[in-house]
Amino acid sequence: MAICMVCDKSKEHKDHTVFPVEQEFQDQLISLKKKREKLLKLQATNAARNKKALNTISDEMQKMSLAFRRIYQFLEEQKQLLLDQWKSLQTAVKEQEVRTATISEEISCLDSLITTAEERGSTVELEFLQVMQAASMRQTKYQELDGLLPEVGKGIAYQTRQNEVVTRTLGEFKATLSSELQRDPSKKRKLKDRTADDAFDCSPESGMCLSSSQQPDKRAPAGDTKKKKSSQCPLF
């Protein structure tokens, strides 16, 4: 077991702490093995945490995508429902346009019939009287237009209100979602800064590979560090 002879014999070095070289070697070896064991555990812990984090991220991404798909599908269904209702009203209006076009023909027919009736006066034949009666009966179907037009108008007014509700609701949804996603950005900045600090922290607590013994003592000035090293008694 070699011991520094200067420290062993010299009175000036009597206060120095001396260790046998083999003992110091064994102590350092044990210390390194312990640190290695800690790093292995840290590595395993980080690997497990990273795997769990990646699984969580993947699951949450799928949940988010599914949520958006469901919302999109719901909105598409509602949009199609509203469009079908508008198309139904559109069809009703076009049918009325066709009926309205026949009114012009009926008006011309009535004008001709009235003119003929006025020319003949009261001396009309039974056949002509029957024509007049048939023309009068045809007016019933045209009177139905008076009832259909207001109904179509009510339908348009109702669908217009529905459009306003949809537009307002979607606007509120958009504003709420944007607000929630942008809520408290300071926390995001703090998390980012903390992550950056951890990247430069070489302590075991931060999950990095360097032990605290490998870091310089920030409390001691550089001059004190050099002085401490120079006062130590060499082993060899």
MDAnalysis code that builds the backbone (N, CA, C; Angstrom):
import MDAnalysis as mda
import numpy as np

u = mda.Universe.empty(708, n_residues=236, atom_resindex=np.repeat(np.arange(236), 3), trajectory=True)
u.add_TopologyAttr("name", ["N", "CA", "C"] * 236)
u.add_TopologyAttr("resid", np.arange(1, 237))
u.add_TopologyAttr("resname", ["MET", "ALA", "ILE", "CYS", "MET", "VAL", "CYS", "ASP", "LYS", "SER", "LYS", "GLU", "HIS", "LYS", "ASP", "HIS", "THR", "VAL", "PHE", "PRO", "VAL", "GLU", "GLN", "GLU", "PHE", "GLN", "ASP", "GLN", "LEU", "ILE", "SER", "LEU", "LYS", "LYS", "LYS", "ARG", "GLU", "LYS", "LEU", "LEU", "LYS", "LEU", "GLN", "ALA", "THR", "ASN", "ALA", "ALA", "ARG", "ASN", "LYS", "LYS", "ALA", "LEU", "ASN", "THR", "ILE", "SER", "ASP", "GLU", "MET", "GLN", "LYS", "MET", "SER", "LEU", "ALA", "PHE", "ARG", "ARG", "ILE", "TYR", "GLN", "PHE", "LEU", "GLU", "GLU", "GLN", "LYS", "GLN", "LEU", "LEU", "LEU", "ASP", "GLN", "TRP", "LYS", "SER", "LEU", "GLN", "THR", "ALA", "VAL", "LYS", "GLU", "GLN", "GLU", "VAL", "ARG", "THR", "ALA", "THR", "ILE", "SER", "GLU", "GLU", "ILE", "SER", "CYS", "LEU", "ASP", "SER", "LEU", "ILE", "THR", "THR", "ALA", "GLU", "GLU", "ARG", "GLY", "SER", "THR", "VAL", "GLU", "LEU", "GLU", "PHE", "LEU", "GLN", "VAL", "MET", "GLN", "ALA", "ALA", "SER", "MET", "ARG", "GLN", "THR", "LYS", "TYR", "GLN", "GLU", "LEU", "ASP", "GLY", "LEU", "LEU", "PRO", "GLU", "VAL", "GLY", "LYS", "GLY", "ILE", "ALA", "TYR", "GLN", "THR", "ARG", "GLN", "ASN", "GLU", "VAL", "VAL", "THR", "ARG", "THR", "LEU", "GLY", "GLU", "PHE", "LYS", "ALA", "THR", "LEU", "SER", "SER", "GLU", "LEU", "GLN", "ARG", "ASP", "PRO", "SER", "LYS", "LYS", "ARG", "LYS", "LEU", "LYS", "ASP", "ARG", "THR", "ALA", "ASP", "ASP", "ALA", "PHE", "ASP", "CYS", "SER", "PRO", "GLU", "SER", "GLY", "MET", "CYS", "LEU", "SER", "SER", "SER", "GLN", "GLN", "PRO", "ASP", "LYS", "ARG", "ALA", "PRO", "ALA", "GLY", "ASP", "THR", "LYS", "LYS", "LYS", "LYS", "SER", "SER", "GLN", "CYS", "PRO", "LEU", "PHE"])
u.atoms.positions = np.array([
    [0.858, -1.184, 0.000],
    [0.000, 0.000, 0.000],
    [0.889, 1.227, 0.000],
    [1.033, 1.887, -1.170],
    [1.934, 3.044, -1.272],
    [1.309, 4.260, -0.635],
    [2.138, 4.968, 0.163],
    [1.713, 6.205, 0.810],
    [2.717, 7.276, 0.445],
    [2.220, 8.468, 0.213],
    [3.102, 9.593, -0.115],
    [4.135, 9.757, 1.002],
    [5.412, 9.592, 0.670],
    [6.484, 9.667, 1.662],
    [6.641, 11.065, 2.215],
    [6.365, 12.062, 1.387],
    [6.493, 13.450, 1.862],
    [5.506, 13.701, 2.971],
    [4.267, 13.280, 2.755],
    [3.241, 13.491, 3.775],
    [3.467, 12.588, 4.982],
    [4.080, 11.428, 4.746],
    [4.274, 10.473, 5.838],
    [5.403, 10.901, 6.776],
    [6.472, 11.537, 6.241],
    [7.651, 11.868, 7.038],
    [7.773, 13.339, 7.387],
    [7.235, 14.198, 6.535],
    [7.448, 15.636, 6.735],
    [6.489, 16.192, 7.769],
    [7.041, 16.999, 8.683],
    [6.195, 17.655, 9.685],
    [5.298, 18.705, 9.040],
    [5.833, 19.346, 7.977],
    [5.024, 20.375, 7.315],
    [3.752, 19.779, 6.695],
    [3.793, 18.497, 6.382],
    [2.646, 17.849, 5.728],
    [1.859, 16.973, 6.683],
    [2.114, 17.146, 7.991],
    [1.469, 16.243, 8.947],
    [-0.045, 16.408, 9.002],
    [-0.515, 17.642, 8.641],
    [-1.967, 17.871, 8.674],
    [-2.676, 17.353, 7.419],
    [-1.930, 16.938, 6.417],
    [-2.550, 16.446, 5.188],
    [-3.179, 15.072, 5.416],
    [-4.294, 14.882, 4.798],
    [-4.934, 13.564, 4.871],
    [-4.374, 12.687, 3.768],
    [-3.878, 11.552, 4.131],
    [-3.290, 10.648, 3.147],
    [-4.071, 9.353, 3.130],
    [-4.134, 8.743, 1.918],
    [-4.838, 7.480, 1.750],
    [-3.938, 6.519, 0.996],
    [-4.021, 5.288, 1.296],
    [-3.318, 4.293, 0.487],
    [-3.832, 4.343, -0.939],
    [-2.988, 4.201, -1.929],
    [-3.378, 4.283, -3.334],
    [-4.413, 3.225, -3.681],
    [-4.219, 2.014, -3.246],
    [-5.149, 0.932, -3.566],
    [-6.528, 1.193, -2.970],
    [-6.531, 1.721, -1.756],
    [-7.823, 2.030, -1.128],
    [-8.540, 3.128, -1.902],
    [-7.784, 4.156, -2.287],
    [-8.386, 5.246, -3.061],
    [-8.901, 4.731, -4.399],
    [-8.141, 3.852, -5.022],
    [-8.550, 3.262, -6.296],
    [-9.870, 2.503, -6.156],
    [-9.943, 1.684, -5.114],
    [-11.156, 0.909, -4.887],
    [-12.343, 1.814, -4.585],
    [-12.084, 2.856, -3.785],
    [-13.166, 3.793, -3.460],
    [-13.678, 4.490, -4.716],
    [-12.746, 4.925, -5.574],
    [-13.149, 5.596, -6.806],
    [-13.894, 4.639, -7.735],
    [-13.436, 3.408, -7.790],
    [-14.096, 2.416, -8.635],
    [-15.519, 2.149, -8.160],
    [-15.660, 1.996, -6.848],
    [-17.003, 1.787, -6.284],
    [-17.895, 2.989, -6.563],
    [-17.313, 4.188, -6.408],
    [-18.084, 5.413, -6.657],
    [-18.535, 5.492, -8.107],
    [-17.628, 5.162, -9.035],
    [-17.982, 5.189, -10.457],
    [-19.056, 4.162, -10.780],
    [-18.970, 2.988, -10.181],
    [-19.981, 1.959, -10.424],
    [-21.349, 2.400, -9.908],
    [-21.346, 3.057, -8.746],
    [-22.610, 3.551, -8.196],
    [-23.215, 4.613, -9.110],
    [-22.337, 5.509, -9.587],
    [-22.836, 6.550, -10.485],
    [-23.353, 5.941, -11.783],
    [-22.628, 4.932, -12.276],
    [-23.082, 4.254, -13.492],
    [-24.436, 3.594, -13.261],
    [-24.616, 2.978, -12.097],
    [-25.884, 2.340, -11.774],
    [-27.016, 3.360, -11.733],
    [-26.709, 4.523, -11.157],
    [-27.723, 5.581, -11.115],
    [-28.087, 6.033, -12.525],
    [-27.054, 6.159, -13.380],
    [-27.316, 6.587, -14.749],
    [-28.110, 5.543, -15.521],
    [-27.834, 4.264, -15.272],
    [-28.605, 3.210, -15.923],
    [-30.075, 3.266, -15.512],
    [-30.297, 3.491, -14.218],
    [-31.677, 3.620, -13.736],
    [-32.336, 4.852, -14.349],
    [-31.550, 5.934, -14.413],
    [-32.076, 7.165, -14.998],
    [-32.411, 6.964, -16.468],
    [-31.528, 6.246, -17.160],
    [-31.769, 5.956, -18.569],
    [-33.037, 5.136, -18.755],
    [-33.199, 4.109, -17.923],
    [-34.395, 3.266, -18.015],
    [-35.654, 4.061, -17.688],
    [-35.540, 4.915, -16.657],
    [-36.691, 5.740, -16.275],
    [-37.075, 6.689, -17.400],
    [-36.061, 7.337, -17.992],
    [-36.338, 8.266, -19.088],
    [-36.924, 7.545, -20.292],
    [-36.397, 6.355, -20.587],
    [-36.920, 5.586, -21.717],
    [-38.389, 5.230, -21.500],
    [-38.716, 4.817, -20.267],
    [-40.108, 4.471, -19.952],
    [-41.007, 5.701, -20.040],
    [-40.500, 6.834, -19.521],
    [-41.295, 8.060, -19.567],
    [-41.496, 8.525, -21.000],
    [-40.437, 8.436, -21.807],
    [-40.555, 8.851, -23.199],
    [-41.543, 7.972, -23.954],
    [-41.483, 6.668, -23.704],
    [-42.413, 5.753, -24.361],
    [-43.851, 6.068, -23.967],
    [-44.059, 6.303, -22.677],
    [-45.400, 6.643, -22.199],
    [-45.865, 7.960, -22.798],
    [-44.941, 8.933, -22.870],
    [-45.296, 10.238, -23.436],
    [-45.670, 10.110, -24.906],
    [-44.902, 9.336, -25.665],
    [-45.200, 9.146, -27.082],
    [-46.536, 8.433, -27.279],
    [-46.814, 7.446, -26.443],
    [-48.105, 6.754, -26.526],
    [-49.258, 7.706, -26.220],
    [-49.051, 8.548, -25.195],
    [-50.087, 9.524, -24.839],
    [-50.316, 10.506, -25.980],
    [-49.217, 10.986, -26.572],
    [-49.327, 11.930, -27.686],
    [-50.079, 11.297, -28.850],
    [-49.731, 10.059, -29.173],
    [-50.403, 9.362, -30.272],
    [-51.894, 9.183, -29.991],
    [-52.227, 8.786, -28.768],
    [-53.635, 8.599, -28.396],
    [-54.405, 9.911, -28.472],
    [-53.796, 10.982, -27.956],
    [-54.481, 12.273, -27.951],
    [-54.659, 12.809, -29.365],
    [-53.680, 12.571, -30.230],
    [-53.816, 12.996, -31.624],
    [-54.975, 12.274, -32.296],
    [-55.111, 10.977, -32.007],
    [-56.219, 10.213, -32.571],
    [-57.558, 10.704, -32.030],
    [-57.586, 11.002, -30.719],
    [-58.820, 11.521, -30.121],
    [-59.213, 12.846, -30.758],
    [-58.216, 13.722, -30.945],
    [-58.498, 15.022, -31.542],
    [-59.011, 14.869, -32.969],
    [-58.351, 14.000, -33.744],
    [-58.778, 13.776, -35.123],
    [-60.197, 13.215, -35.168],
    [-60.494, 12.278, -34.266],
    [-61.835, 11.691, -34.215],
    [-62.873, 12.742, -33.844],
    [-62.535, 13.599, -32.885],
    [-63.467, 14.653, -32.473],
    [-63.771, 15.591, -33.634],
    [-62.730, 15.974, -34.385],
    [-62.944, 16.860, -35.526],
    [-63.729, 16.162, -36.628],
    [-63.474, 14.871, -36.844],
    [-64.237, 14.136, -37.863],
    [-65.714, 14.071, -37.500],
    [-65.993, 13.847, -36.213],
    [-67.395, 13.786, -35.783],
    [-68.075, 15.136, -35.945],
    [-67.361, 16.194, -35.557],
    [-67.931, 17.534, -35.723],
    [-68.151, 17.835, -37.198],
    [-67.159, 17.486, -38.018],
    [-67.271, 17.735, -39.456],
    [-68.450, 16.968, -40.045],
    [-68.588, 15.696, -39.651],
    [-69.702, 14.889, -40.140],
    [-71.039, 15.481, -39.700],
    [-71.105, 15.917, -38.429],
    [-72.339, 16.519, -37.923],
    [-72.680, 17.788, -38.698],
    [-71.679, 18.632, -38.929],
    [-71.911, 19.876, -39.661],
    [-72.333, 19.594, -41.099],
    [-71.721, 18.583, -41.717],
    [-72.103, 18.225, -43.081],
    [-73.553, 17.753, -43.133],
    [-73.951, 16.959, -42.145],
    [-75.336, 16.474, -42.105],
    [-76.309, 17.628, -41.921],
    [-75.972, 18.550, -41.015],
    [-76.844, 19.694, -40.783],
    [-76.899, 20.598, -42.008],
    [-75.758, 20.776, -42.655],
    [-75.729, 21.604, -43.861],
    [-76.604, 20.996, -44.946],
    [-76.491, 19.682, -45.126],
    [-77.292, 19.014, -46.145],
    [-78.777, 19.098, -45.821],
    [-79.112, 18.977, -44.528],
    [-80.510, 19.092, -44.114],
    [-81.065, 20.474, -44.440],
    [-80.297, 21.503, -44.121],
    [-80.734, 22.871, -44.409],
    [-80.834, 23.115, -45.913],
    [-79.864, 22.598, -46.669],
    [-79.909, 22.772, -48.122],
    [-81.118, 22.069, -48.721],
    [-81.441, 20.888, -48.204],
    [-82.623, 20.169, -48.696],
    [-83.896, 20.970, -48.433],
    [-83.966, 21.610, -47.284],
    [-85.137, 22.430, -46.969],
    [-85.232, 23.636, -47.900],
    [-84.066, 24.241, -48.184],
    [-84.067, 25.363, -49.125],
    [-84.443, 24.895, -50.533],
    [-83.950, 23.724, -50.923],
    [-84.277, 23.193, -52.251],
    [-85.762, 22.879, -52.362],
    [-86.351, 22.412, -51.257],
    [-87.789, 22.145, -51.255],
    [-88.575, 23.431, -51.498],
    [-88.143, 24.499, -50.835],
    [-88.787, 25.798, -51.064],
    [-88.550, 26.278, -52.491],
    [-87.353, 26.043, -52.979],
    [-87.029, 26.443, -54.348],
    [-87.927, 25.726, -55.353],
    [-88.143, 24.427, -55.120],
    [-89.023, 23.652, -55.997],
    [-90.452, 24.175, -55.950],
    [-90.908, 24.504, -54.741],
    [-92.270, 25.033, -54.589],
    [-92.432, 26.346, -55.344],
    [-91.426, 27.205, -55.277],
    [-91.500, 28.494, -55.976],
    [-91.510, 28.279, -57.489],
    [-90.681, 27.351, -57.978],
    [-90.647, 27.088, -59.420],
    [-91.971, 26.510, -59.906],
    [-92.587, 25.657, -59.082],
    [-93.904, 25.125, -59.446],
    [-94.929, 26.244, -59.523],
    [-94.815, 27.190, -58.630],
    [-95.730, 28.331, -58.665],
    [-95.480, 29.187, -59.902],
    [-94.218, 29.258, -60.327],
    [-93.922, 30.013, -61.541],
    [-94.622, 29.386, -62.747],
    [-94.626, 28.044, -62.766],
    [-95.311, 27.352, -63.861],
    [-96.805, 27.635, -63.803],
    [-97.372, 27.545, -62.601],
    [-98.804, 27.835, -62.453],
    [-99.105, 29.285, -62.821],
    [-98.222, 30.167, -62.420],
    [-98.435, 31.588, -62.711],
    [-98.408, 31.843, -64.214],
    [-97.551, 31.086, -64.924],
    [-97.480, 31.257, -66.377],
    [-98.799, 30.874, -67.041],
    [-99.494, 29.875, -66.483],
    [-100.780, 29.468, -67.069],
    [-101.874, 30.495, -66.796],
    [-101.649, 31.349, -65.815],
    [-102.650, 32.381, -65.522],
    [-102.805, 33.317, -66.709],
    [-101.683, 33.635, -67.357],
    [-101.744, 34.532, -68.519],
    [-102.618, 33.926, -69.615],
    [-102.459, 32.624, -69.822],
    [-103.288, 31.951, -70.823],
    [-104.761, 31.982, -70.422],
    [-105.012, 31.758, -69.137],
    [-106.398, 31.761, -68.663],
    [-107.011, 33.151, -68.757],
    [-106.191, 34.162, -68.505],
    [-106.695, 35.540, -68.616],
    [-107.096, 35.840, -70.056],
    [-106.262, 35.417, -71.003],
    [-106.583, 35.626, -72.418],
    [-107.870, 34.893, -72.795],
    [-108.002, 33.674, -72.271],
    [-109.208, 32.892, -72.546],
    [-110.453, 33.577, -71.984],
    [-110.324, 34.091, -70.758],
    [-111.458, 34.780, -70.134],
    [-111.796, 36.070, -70.872],
    [-110.774, 36.793, -71.328],
    [-111.027, 38.025, -72.089],
    [-111.844, 37.727, -73.346],
    [-111.424, 36.672, -74.020],
    [-112.138, 36.293, -75.245],
    [-113.560, 35.842, -74.932],
    [-113.715, 35.073, -73.866],
    [-115.030, 34.572, -73.490],
    [-115.947, 35.710, -73.067],
    [-115.426, 36.654, -72.320],
    [-116.231, 37.796, -71.866],
    [-116.651, 38.657, -73.048],
    [-115.716, 38.882, -73.962],
    [-116.032, 39.695, -75.148],
    [-117.149, 39.045, -75.965],
    [-117.041, 37.740, -76.158],
    [-118.067, 37.015, -76.917],
    [-119.411, 37.064, -76.201],
    [-119.377, 36.887, -74.881],
    [-120.618, 36.907, -74.107],
    [-121.272, 38.272, -74.175],
    [-120.475, 39.333, -74.105],
    [-121.031, 40.685, -74.158],
    [-121.615, 40.983, -75.539],
    [-120.993, 40.443, -76.570],
    [-121.508, 40.666, -77.924],
    [-122.845, 39.943, -78.143],
    [-122.960, 38.759, -77.599],
    [-124.176, 37.982, -77.774],
    [-125.291, 38.444, -76.846],
    [-124.930, 39.032, -75.753],
    [-125.935, 39.482, -74.817],
    [-126.614, 38.301, -74.155],
    [-127.930, 38.417, -73.962],
    [-128.659, 37.354, -73.266],
    [-129.071, 36.224, -74.201],
    [-128.903, 36.473, -75.520],
    [-129.284, 35.436, -76.480],
    [-128.094, 34.510, -76.732],
    [-127.825, 33.640, -75.808],
    [-126.695, 32.712, -75.929],
    [-127.239, 31.296, -75.985],
    [-126.463, 30.469, -76.619],
    [-126.839, 29.071, -76.731],
    [-126.429, 28.324, -75.463],
    [-127.069, 27.165, -75.267],
    [-126.778, 26.347, -74.089],
    [-125.321, 25.892, -74.087],
    [-124.805, 25.581, -75.254],
    [-123.413, 25.121, -75.346],
    [-122.445, 26.204, -74.888],
    [-122.696, 27.442, -75.291],
    [-121.812, 28.546, -74.878],
    [-121.911, 28.789, -73.373],
    [-123.131, 28.617, -72.841],
    [-123.310, 28.782, -71.397],
    [-122.515, 27.735, -70.629],
    [-122.479, 26.532, -71.159],
    [-121.687, 25.486, -70.512],
    [-120.191, 25.819, -70.543],
    [-119.746, 26.447, -71.636],
    [-118.333, 26.871, -71.728],
    [-118.031, 27.902, -70.656],
    [-118.969, 28.817, -70.439],
    [-118.786, 29.843, -69.410],
    [-118.729, 29.216, -68.018],
    [-119.587, 28.223, -67.788],
    [-119.585, 27.552, -66.486],
    [-118.269, 26.798, -66.245],
    [-117.768, 26.143, -67.281],
    [-116.503, 25.413, -67.159],
    [-115.346, 26.369, -66.869],
    [-115.369, 27.536, -67.519],
    [-114.316, 28.531, -67.282],
    [-114.367, 29.042, -65.856],
    [-115.556, 29.189, -65.334],
    [-115.707, 29.656, -63.958],
    [-115.181, 28.628, -62.962],
    [-115.425, 27.350, -63.254],
    [-114.965, 26.295, -62.354],
    [-113.427, 26.171, -62.364],
    [-112.837, 26.506, -63.518],
    [-111.372, 26.416, -63.589],
    [-110.680, 27.423, -62.676],
    [-111.376, 28.429, -62.298],
    [-110.747, 29.462, -61.476],
    [-110.436, 28.965, -60.067],
    [-111.056, 27.851, -59.651],
    [-110.829, 27.335, -58.295],
    [-109.366, 26.968, -58.068],
    [-108.758, 26.300, -59.051],
    [-107.362, 25.875, -58.877],
    [-106.410, 27.068, -58.827],
    [-106.794, 28.145, -59.497],
    [-105.929, 29.325, -59.444],
    [-106.051, 30.053, -58.117],
    [-107.190, 29.933, -57.505],
    [-107.361, 30.555, -56.196],
    [-106.491, 29.878, -55.132],
    [-106.120, 28.596, -55.400],
    [-105.241, 27.901, -54.457],
    [-103.873, 28.570, -54.356],
    [-103.483, 29.277, -55.387],
    [-102.194, 29.979, -55.357],
    [-102.155, 31.017, -54.251],
    [-103.306, 31.597, -53.950],
    [-103.349, 32.591, -52.875],
    [-102.982, 31.971, -51.539],
    [-103.284, 30.664, -51.361],
    [-102.935, 30.000, -50.114],
    [-101.505, 29.479, -50.104],
    [-100.979, 29.116, -51.290],
    [-99.628, 28.568, -51.369],
    [-98.556, 29.641, -51.230],
    [-98.771, 30.781, -51.803],
    [-97.764, 31.843, -51.758],
    [-97.423, 32.269, -50.338],
    [-98.414, 32.505, -49.474],
    [-98.071, 32.853, -48.089],
    [-97.317, 31.739, -47.370],
    [-97.661, 30.473, -47.659],
    [-96.968, 29.358, -47.019],
    [-95.499, 29.316, -47.423],
    [-95.245, 29.560, -48.697],
    [-93.856, 29.603, -49.161],
    [-93.125, 30.768, -48.506],
    [-93.806, 31.880, -48.376],
    [-93.195, 33.037, -47.717],
    [-92.841, 32.745, -46.270],
    [-93.743, 32.035, -45.580],
    [-93.457, 31.655, -44.192],
    [-92.256, 30.709, -44.124],
    [-92.212, 29.777, -45.092],
    [-91.086, 28.842, -45.118],
    [-89.759, 29.553, -45.338],
    [-89.756, 30.532, -46.232],
    [-88.530, 31.300, -46.490],
    [-88.111, 32.078, -45.253],
    [-89.080, 32.680, -44.577],
    [-88.769, 33.443, -43.362],
    [-88.199, 32.528, -42.280],
    [-88.796, 31.337, -42.152],
    [-88.315, 30.389, -41.137],
    [-86.894, 29.929, -41.449],
    [-86.649, 29.567, -42.708],
    [-85.316, 29.113, -43.088],
    [-84.281, 30.229, -42.962],
    [-84.696, 31.459, -43.199],
    [-83.782, 32.593, -43.026],
    [-83.368, 32.726, -41.570],
    [-84.336, 32.554, -40.665],
    [-84.000, 32.594, -39.235],
    [-83.071, 31.441, -38.866],
    [-83.312, 30.277, -39.473],
    [-82.431, 29.139, -39.227],
    [-80.997, 29.445, -39.666],
    [-80.878, 30.087, -40.816],
    [-79.547, 30.473, -41.293],
    [-78.859, 31.426, -40.324],
    [-79.626, 32.359, -39.795],
    [-79.058, 33.314, -38.843],
    [-78.580, 32.601, -37.579],
    [-79.381, 31.627, -37.117],
    [-78.992, 30.860, -35.922],
    [-77.714, 30.078, -36.184],
    [-77.645, 29.431, -37.343],
    [-76.456, 28.644, -37.686],
    [-75.225, 29.539, -37.775],
    [-75.365, 30.665, -38.462],
    [-74.230, 31.581, -38.619],
    [-73.748, 32.101, -37.275],
    [-74.692, 32.496, -36.419],
    [-74.313, 33.018, -35.104],
    [-73.673, 31.922, -34.245],
    [-74.265, 30.724, -34.262],
    [-73.738, 29.629, -33.439],
    [-72.343, 29.214, -33.884],
    [-72.136, 29.102, -35.194],
    [-70.810, 28.734, -35.697],
    [-69.781, 29.808, -35.378],
    [-70.208, 31.071, -35.442],
    [-69.296, 32.152, -35.080],
    [-68.895, 32.090, -33.619],
    [-69.873, 31.823, -32.748],
    [-69.578, 31.697, -31.317],
    [-68.683, 30.489, -31.050],
    [-68.952, 29.385, -31.753],
    [-68.116, 28.189, -31.592],
    [-66.680, 28.466, -32.012],
    [-66.521, 29.146, -33.132],
    [-65.177, 29.480, -33.616],
    [-64.446, 30.371, -32.628],
    [-65.151, 31.396, -32.115],
    [-64.523, 32.312, -31.160],
    [-64.160, 31.595, -29.866],
    [-65.064, 30.741, -29.381],
    [-64.804, 30.016, -28.133],
    [-63.631, 29.061, -28.280],
    [-63.602, 28.316, -29.379],
    [-62.513, 27.363, -29.594],
    [-61.176, 28.076, -29.709],
    [-61.143, 29.179, -30.464],
    [-59.894, 29.935, -30.610],
    [-59.440, 30.490, -29.274],
    [-60.400, 30.983, -28.480],
    [-60.056, 31.545, -27.171],
    [-59.497, 30.480, -26.241],
    [-60.117, 29.298, -26.247],
    [-59.658, 28.225, -25.363],
    [-58.274, 27.724, -25.765],
    [-58.027, 27.643, -27.067],
    [-56.727, 27.161, -27.531],
    [-55.611, 28.160, -27.258],
    [-55.959, 29.450, -27.164],
    [-54.954, 30.483, -26.933],
    [-54.924, 30.943, -25.483],
    [-55.633, 30.240, -24.615],
    [-55.722, 30.663, -23.221],
    [-54.375, 30.571, -22.520],
    [-54.046, 31.601, -21.732],
    [-52.865, 31.675, -20.872],
    [-51.590, 31.262, -21.609],
    [-51.177, 32.024, -22.620],
    [-49.937, 31.672, -23.328],
    [-48.706, 31.798, -22.459],
    [-48.779, 32.535, -21.314],
    [-47.617, 32.682, -20.435],
    [-47.180, 31.335, -19.880],
    [-48.141, 30.448, -19.619],
    [-47.790, 29.123, -19.113],
    [-47.005, 28.343, -20.152],
    [-47.371, 28.539, -21.408],
    [-46.636, 27.854, -22.461],
    [-45.206, 28.375, -22.537],
    [-45.043, 29.694, -22.361],
    [-43.695, 30.261, -22.395],
    [-42.876, 29.773, -21.212],
    [-43.497, 29.704, -20.020],
    [-42.780, 29.221, -18.842],
    [-42.341, 27.779, -19.031],
    [-43.219, 26.971, -19.609],
    [-42.874, 25.576, -19.844],
    [-41.722, 25.474, -20.827],
    [-41.734, 26.323, -21.845],
    [-40.658, 26.311, -22.831],
    [-39.341, 26.738, -22.205],
    [-39.369, 27.792, -21.372],
    [-38.154, 28.254, -20.699],
    [-37.625, 27.202, -19.742],
    [-38.529, 26.546, -19.009],
    [-38.104, 25.522, -18.067],
    [-37.462, 24.347, -18.797],
    [-38.001, 24.011, -19.940],
    [-37.417, 22.934, -20.735],
    [-36.029, 23.302, -21.221],
    [-35.855, 24.572, -21.621],
    [-34.539, 25.024, -22.072],
    [-33.535, 25.010, -20.935],
    [-33.969, 25.404, -19.738],
    [-33.069, 25.377, -18.581],
    [-32.652, 23.953, -18.244],
    [-33.600, 23.032, -18.337],
    [-33.287, 21.639, -18.027],
    [-32.254, 21.070, -18.992],
    [-32.260, 21.577, -20.221],
    [-31.318, 21.069, -21.209],
    [-29.882, 21.410, -20.846],
    [-29.677, 22.472, -20.053],
    [-28.335, 22.877, -19.653],
    [-28.025, 22.525, -18.211],
    [-28.948, 21.837, -17.544],
    [-28.732, 21.437, -16.163],
    [-28.143, 20.036, -16.151],
    [-26.960, 19.887, -15.616],
    [-26.280, 18.592, -15.639],
    [-26.459, 17.831, -14.346],
    [-27.550, 18.023, -13.679],
    [-27.793, 17.306, -12.432],
    [-28.613, 16.069, -12.716],
    [-28.486, 15.031, -11.889],
    [-29.292, 13.823, -12.101],
    [-30.776, 14.108, -12.034],
    [-31.175, 15.130, -11.225],
    [-32.598, 15.417, -11.086],
    [-33.204, 15.864, -12.409],
    [-32.384, 16.475, -13.268],
    [-32.913, 16.964, -14.534],
    [-33.004, 15.879, -15.581],
    [-32.499, 14.696, -15.266],
    [-32.580, 13.594, -16.207],
    [-31.441, 13.567, -17.206],
    [-30.379, 14.376, -17.001],
    [-29.244, 14.379, -17.901],
    [-28.189, 13.400, -17.405],
    [-27.149, 13.203, -18.222],
    [-26.222, 12.119, -17.927],
    [-25.091, 12.518, -16.997],
    [-24.860, 13.820, -16.764],
    [-23.739, 14.232, -15.930],
    [-24.153, 14.291, -14.475],
    [-23.280, 13.809, -13.594],
    [-23.574, 13.843, -12.165],
    [-23.205, 15.188, -11.596],
    [-23.687, 15.464, -10.407],
    [-23.431, 16.752, -9.771],
    [-21.964, 16.934, -9.448],
    [-21.234, 15.832, -9.267],
    [-19.811, 15.944, -8.941],
    [-19.003, 16.416, -10.130],
    [-19.579, 16.320, -11.357],
    [-18.872, 16.755, -12.541],
    [-19.119, 18.213, -12.856],
    [-19.950, 18.875, -12.078],
    [-20.225, 20.284, -12.272],
    [-19.305, 21.113, -11.401],
    [-18.884, 22.285, -11.895],
    [-18.077, 23.176, -11.059],
    [-18.917, 23.741, -9.943],
    [-18.293, 23.984, -8.804],
    [-18.986, 24.572, -7.665],
    [-19.219, 26.038, -7.952],
    [-20.501, 26.398, -8.232],
    [-20.823, 27.772, -8.593],
    [-20.696, 28.717, -7.421],
    [-20.649, 28.175, -6.202],
    [-20.562, 29.051, -5.028],
    [-19.135, 29.491, -4.762],
    [-18.160, 28.756, -5.260],
    [-16.762, 29.089, -4.983],
    [-16.170, 29.830, -6.155],
    [-15.473, 30.946, -5.941],
    [-14.815, 31.676, -7.019],
    [-13.756, 30.811, -7.665],
    [-13.345, 31.198, -8.860],
    [-12.360, 30.413, -9.601],
    [-11.038, 30.351, -8.873],
    [-10.646, 31.433, -8.237],
    [-9.381, 31.464, -7.510],
    [-9.367, 30.493, -6.361],
    [-10.484, 30.388, -5.632],
    [-10.571, 29.458, -4.502],
    [-10.457, 28.027, -4.972],
    [-10.998, 27.757, -6.149],
    [-10.933, 26.397, -6.670],
    [-9.505, 25.993, -6.964],
    [-8.785, 26.878, -7.593],
    [-7.382, 26.590, -7.899],
    [-6.576, 26.408, -6.627],
    [-6.818, 27.252, -5.612],
    [-6.095, 27.167, -4.351],
    [-6.354, 25.846, -3.660],
    [-7.614, 25.381, -3.743],
    [-7.971, 24.125, -3.106],
    [-7.245, 22.969, -3.763],
    [-7.142, 23.012, -5.096],
    [-6.464, 21.941, -5.808],
    [-4.971, 21.922, -5.508],
    [-4.361, 23.071, -5.412],
    [-2.915, 23.133, -5.198],
    [-2.518, 22.712, -3.797],
    [-3.425, 22.777, -2.827],
    [-3.101, 22.427, -1.452],
    [-3.248, 20.946, -1.163],
    [-3.841, 20.207, -2.139],
    [-4.022, 18.779, -1.907],
    [-2.698, 18.053, -2.111],
    [-2.481, 17.070, -1.244],
    [-1.231, 16.303, -1.338],
    [-1.353, 15.245, -2.422],
    [-0.442, 15.178, -3.386],
    [-0.531, 14.167, -4.444],
    [-0.340, 12.770, -3.882],
    [-0.998, 11.828, -4.517],
    [-0.875, 10.439, -4.091],
    [0.330, 9.765, -4.711],
    [0.818, 10.318, -5.800],
    [1.954, 9.691, -6.479],
    [3.163, 10.605, -6.410],
])
